[in-house]
Amino acid sequence: MPYLLDGNNLIGVVRKTARPSEQDRAALISEIADRLRQTRARATIFFDGPAGARASSLGGLTVRTADGESADDAIVREVQRARTPGELVVVTADRGLTRRVRDAGAKVTPPQDFFARFGAAKTGTDAHRGVNPSATDVEEWMRYFEDERNRS
């Protein structure tokens, strides 16, 4: 089952920042790629704005930029053009995106469920900051993103 990841939303959960830097993006990409290496799962992570020079692939993880549109719009477009949108799972805590992709036929899972499903990275810590997000951290960020005022 392919996963489409809302990159900036996940950064808020894992890296605890609403304004991600390139270092935050790199750390999240590394964390998710490491988790996916332990499985046969495939995922594409979308970021708003530039996320490096071009799309790249790290094993089961593909990194894509929104190319002039929002990452949310790029994710919705990907779901709409899929032959079997019901097989796609979008990982986000954004209510607006959740509604849009469900309307287009995809499934949605919150970030904490995605991270629980794919366990800890092999290193057990975030290589760039030495952070190992706990369930409490994820719950705290889920409450943060549930508040309409905290989402763009």
ZISUL-V121518 format. One line per field, one symbol per residue. ss: DSSP state (2 for helix, 1 for strand, 0 for the rest). psi: psi as a letter, one per 30 degrees, with the letter a starting at -180 (. if undefined). burial: 1 if it has 16 or more other C-alpha atoms within 10 Angstrom, else 0. A space follows every 50 residues. Layout:
ss=???
psi=???
burial=???
This chain:
ss=00111122222222000000022222222222222220000011111000 00000111001111100000222222222220002220111000222222 22200011102222222000000000000000002222222222220222 00
psi=jkkkkjeeeeeeeefhkfikleeeeeeeeeeeeeefffaglklkkkkkak haelklkicfkkkklfiflleeeeeeeeeefkeifffkkkjlgjeeeeee eeeffllkkleeeeeeegalleffljfffhkjkleeeeeeeeeeffjefg k.
burial=00111111111111110001000110111111111110000111111100 10000000011111110000111111001100001001111111001101 11011111011101100101100001000001100001001101100000 00
